[in-house]
């Protein structure tokens, strides 16, 4: 799932600046994401049950036989994780909901920029490493020019 609809949240745990942030990724909180994961798991099970896979197949580790969508979703919720790097907590843009402007300056604060993957307004369709390097290179150029 390259572009989930579910949206997480990062916030302050309390007023102490040394306290860790409160992070809730809200995985599968959007029904469209949950339905897509169930569909994908069903397709995976079909592929693995194909005759061509017989030489490589052993018994399923966690679920065997026919299972309901609810059971499959429960299993997914219990075992699934993400390989993606979260983005968007300080989304860049020109709208009222943007945290940083196109020059990566935090709106409403003087002299503070955000230069990491959190400024990406939406998740990209690949690894975030190279785009984050590009953001940092562009930020360095903007800071030097200021």
Order of alpha helices (4+ residues) and beta strands (2+ residues): beta-beta-alpha-alpha-alpha
